[in-house]
Amino acid sequence: MQHFPLTEKLHTDILEEKYGKIHAKVLKHNSKIRESLLVDSKNIARTYALTFLENWNSNEIKKINEEIKNGEAIGNAFRKSGFAIRKNVLDVFVIKLPYWLKKAFQTKDDSAKARLSEFYAKKKGRLPIIYGIVTEVYTPDFRKPIINEVDKLQIGAVTECLEQNGFSKEEIYRRIGDDNNYEDVQERYSQSKERSKIIISNLRKNIEREIKSSK
C-alpha cells in the first residue's frame, strides 16, 4: 500500500515519476482562491488543485505567491525559496467528477479520489506558516477512487482547532514530520478532531461548489 508523503516530497515529484514533465495550468488565482490543473506533456490533466488561500503578512510569501500566480506549482515555488513542505491532512474522500474535469482527465470514470490538506511551509530558524488549504483531486489513472487504511490513519485535525487545545503551529509541524503522531496527547487531539468536523464539512461543500462552477 503506497504511503502518501506528508513531508518533503512534492506531489509534482510523484506525478513526474509516472507521467514525465508536469506543469501547472492556472484556471483562477485571486486573493482568496487558486484553481489549477497539473498537466503532462500530452496536455492531459493528472491532478486538479483547489487552494483556499490564507492571509499572510510576509512580503516573502507574497512574492512567492506572485510566482505561483504566474504558473509555478505551489510546492516548487516554496522549495526553490528554501522552504521545507509538510501537509496536515484533513480529509480524504471520493468526489463526483463534473463533465469538464472528466474531459480534462480524459477519463470515463465518474468519480475521483480527493485529499484535503493544510499546506505548511517552514524555513530553518523560523516559525512555520500555512499557505492555504489545498484540495488535490487525482485522475483515476493515478489514484483509484478508493479510501484505504493509510488514508484514514493520516486524517488529522484543523490547525485552528488544534491551537484551541494548546498545540502550536511549530508543534503541529513537528508532529506531521513524525507521521502525524499524537499518541501521547490523545485526549486533546481527539477533542481537536471532533471540533474540526464542522469546519471540514463546510470545506467539502465549498470544494464541491467551486469544482462544479469551474469550466
Phi, psi and omega in degrees: 000123185286135183269124177288125184287120177275338185231151167062293185295133184268154178300322179296326177301315183291319177299318183292334175296330183261322190245358185084199186305132181240139174227158181267131175251109185282125177263325180201140174205104176236199185286347184243326189225141168237132173237134179208162171245136171266114193242143178269184184292344178269006181067029175260127179287131180251342175207139169257130181238129178238122182240125170269111189282144174276172172264128180238144176266347186283127176294329178296317179292323178297323178293317177297321179299324177296321177297318179295319178299328181273007171116359177282140175296145187303307182299317180298318182298317180288320181295320179298333180269009174090016180265145168269146187245135172221152183239126175265099185289128181256331183194151171227128187208169177256133183238144176284133183273128172288163185303318184297326181280326173301319179294317180296323178282345186054052181232155174262353179294146181266350182221164182212159177276138180229146179231130182250123185218151167274128183269104179267140175225141184212136170258148181304131178085000180239163175285148178289154175236159173252117178289319180178179175258117189252131170252124175250121175254120187264138172303139180301339176292334182264313178226121178294146181285062180228133178267119182258180184293323177298318177304312183296321181292333183276346182291124183245215183237155179293138182306316180306318182284325176296319179296324178296338179255021170092007177267133176271163177300323179297318179291319179300314179301317180296317182291327174301318179294344177255039180057039176058043185272116177235025187299331183277353182223045189300321184296310180295323180293317179297320177298320179295318179295321179295317178295332184287339189303316183291322178296315180294321177300316179293322176298317180301318179296317179295321179298310181297322178294315180297317182294318180295326184277349180280163180217000000 
